[in-house]
Amino acid sequence: MKILLTGANGYIGMRLLPQLLEDGHQVLCTVRDEGRFSITKEMRSQIEVVEIDFLKEVEPDKIPKDIDAAYFLIHSMSASTDAFDELEAKTARNFNTYMGQTKVNQVIYLSGIVNEEQLSKHLQSRKNVENILYEGPFKLTVLRAGIIVGSGSSSFEIIRDLCEKLPVMITPKWVLTKTQPIAIRDIITFLTGVLGNKDTYEDSFDIAGPDVLSYKEMLEKYAEARGFKNWIFTVPVMTPKLSSYWLYFVTSTSYKLAMNLVDSMKIEVIAKDKRLQEILNIQPHTYSEAIDMAFKKIEQNLVISSWKDSMISGRFKKDLEKYIQVPKYGVLTDHQKIKVEDPTGVLENIWRIGGETGWYYGNWLWKIRGFLDKLSGGVGLRRGRTHPNKLFAGDSLDFWRVLLADKEAKRLLLFAEMKLPGEAWLEFKIDDDQILHQTATFRPRGLKGRLYWYSIVPFHYFIFGGMIRNIARST
C-alpha cells in the first residue's frame, strides 16, 4: 500500500515509519522541515518526503493522488498554553482538504481516551479533531490511547526524572488520578493492525494496557522496577501553576507542555472497551513490562526517537536552514584550532559531545550555566541527547539544537537554545590539513548582548581551550 505518514519526525511517527517499511509499504512522509528529519541515509532512500505545514494555506497537487491510506499524527499541545486547540482544529481541516485532492481510502488517527464528561482542554481538543476528521472524504479509524510508556516518550521521561532525582516527593493531589498506560510497542502494533482492516472503518476504539493505576502508583512501580524506594507525600494546596513549575524545574519538560499536562492529569484516562484487542487478537503489555522494555532499548542505545528532539522542547521555533549560514559581520567570535593525529577518532569524540559524555572540560561550569538557564526560563541541560554517538539535524543536545551534522564533511554545527541576549552558534570542523577548528559565534542583541559576551571572555579562555584539547585526544 502507498501510505501517507504525517508527523513523520514526531515521537510516534519515527517509531511507526520503520515498521511500515518492514511490512513492505511505500511511504510518503510529510514534515514541516526536511532539514530536521532525523533518519539514516538508507531509510531516506526508501521513502518520499514532502514539506507541508498543515497550518498554512493548502497548496494544490502537493500530495500525490494515489494514496491508499494515511496516518494523522499531528498535534500542537506543546506549542501554546492558550491557542493549541485552535491550531489543532485548523490543522485537521487543512488535512481534510488535502485528502480531498487524493484517492485515499482510510485515515488512521491516534487520539487520547476521552470517556469523562469533563475533559481537559487537551483532551477536548483531541475529541474536536476527531469530529473534524469524521467529516473528511475517507473512512476514519480512531485509536484513543492511554498514557504512552516507552523510551523517549514524554510520560516515561517525566516519571524517570521525578523518580531518579527525587527520593522524597511532595506532590499535588492529581497524582491520585487514575490512568491506564500503554506500551509504545503496543501502540505501533495497534496502528499497523488497523491498516486496511475494514472492521475498523468509521469507528473509534479505546486502546490501553491491562493496568489501571494512579500516577502515584506509576511512580512507585517505576522505583520498584529500578530497585529503589521513593517516599511520596500528597498535599491538597498545590495550584496548577505551581504544579507546572514543579514539573518544569525537576524534569526535562518545557513549561508549556507542563501546563497542558497538569491540566490533563486531573482527568481520569481509563479505557471503556477492549473491542480492538479482540478484533486484532492483541494482548497489551503490563506497565512493568513497558518499563522493562524501555530500559532494554536505553541500555542497548536503541532509542529511535525522543519527544525532547521535538522543536517545542526548546525555544527555537524557526526553520533550521535559516541559521545554517553562520553570520560573519556584527558578531563576536572565539576561534580555536589544533592539529590532530587521528581525524576519525576525533570526529567520534565530537559526535559524542554533550549528554552523559559532557563537554570535555569544566563540566561543572556547564552544569552551573544550565542551572542558571533553567532558572531564567530556558531549557537547561536536562534534555541531554537521544543517542550517545549519533546526531541528526534537528536533534536537541543539552541546551543546543543541532543545525548540521555531516560526518563526510567532518562538520558539526550547533545553535544555542539557552536564554541569551543574542544568538549563538558553536561549530566543530576538521579541514583537509587535519586541523580541528572550534568556533563559537555570538550575534549580540544591543549593548546588553555585548556586555554579556565580554563578561564571559575569561571563562572562554579556559573552557573552550580545554575543550578543544580534550576533543583532539582521540581514544
Stockholm file with secondary structure:
# STOCKHOLM 1.0

chainA/1-475         MKILLTGANGYIGMRLLPQLLEDGHQVLCTVRDEGRFSITKEMRSQIEVVEIDFLKEVEPDKIPKDIDAAYFLIHSMSASTDAFDELEAKTARNFNTYMGQTKVNQVIYLSGIVNEEQLSKHLQSRKNVENILYEGPFKLTVLRAGIIVGSGSSSFEIIRDLCEKLPVMITPKWVLTKTQPIAIRDIITFLTGVLGNKDTYEDSFDIAGPDVLSYKEMLEKYAEARGFKNWIFTVPVMTPKLSSYWLYFVTSTSYKLAMNLVDSMKIEVIAKDKRLQEILNIQPHTYSEAIDMAFKKIEQNLVISSWKDSMISGRFKKDLEKYIQVPKYGVLTDHQKIKVEDPTGVLENIWRIGGETGWYYGNWLWKIRGFLDKLSGGVGLRRGRTHPNKLFAGDSLDFWRVLLADKEAKRLLLFAEMKLPGEAWLEFKIDDDQILHQTATFRPRGLKGRLYWYSIVPFHYFIFGGMIRNIARST
#=GR chainA/1-475 SS CEEEEETTTSHHHHHHHHHHHHTTCEEEEEESCGGGCCCCHHHHTTSEEEECCTTSCCCTTCSCSCCCEEEECCCCTTTCSSSHHHHHHHHHHHHHHHHTTSCCCEEEEEEECCCSSSCCHHHHHHHHHHHHHTTSSSEEEEEEECCEESTTCHHHHHHHHHHHHCSEEEEEGGGGCEECCEEHHHHHHHHHHTTTCGGGTTEEEEECCSCCEEHHHHHHHHHHHHTCCCEEEEESCCCHHHHHHHHHHHSSCCHHHHHHHHHHHTSCBCCCCCHHHHHHTCCCCCHHHHHHHHHHHHHTTCCCCCGGGSGGGSSCCSCGGGGSSCCCSSCEEEEEEEECSCHHHHHHHHHTCBTTTBCSSCHHHHHHHHHHHHHTTSCTTTTCCSSSSCCCTTCEETTEEEEEEETTTTEEEEEECSCCSEEEEEEEEECTTSEEEEEEEEEECHHHHHHHHHHHHHHHHHHHHHHHHHHTSCC
#=GC SS_cons         CEEEEETTTSHHHHHHHHHHHHTTCEEEEEESCGGGCCCCHHHHTTSEEEECCTTSCCCTTCSCSCCCEEEECCCCTTTCSSSHHHHHHHHHHHHHHHHTTSCCCEEEEEEECCCSSSCCHHHHHHHHHHHHHTTSSSEEEEEEECCEESTTCHHHHHHHHHHHHCSEEEEEGGGGCEECCEEHHHHHHHHHHTTTCGGGTTEEEEECCSCCEEHHHHHHHHHHHHTCCCEEEEESCCCHHHHHHHHHHHSSCCHHHHHHHHHHHTSCBCCCCCHHHHHHTCCCCCHHHHHHHHHHHHHTTCCCCCGGGSGGGSSCCSCGGGGSSCCCSSCEEEEEEEECSCHHHHHHHHHTCBTTTBCSSCHHHHHHHHHHHHHTTSCTTTTCCSSSSCCCTTCEETTEEEEEEETTTTEEEEEECSCCSEEEEEEEEECTTSEEEEEEEEEECHHHHHHHHHHHHHHHHHHHHHHHHHHTSCC
//
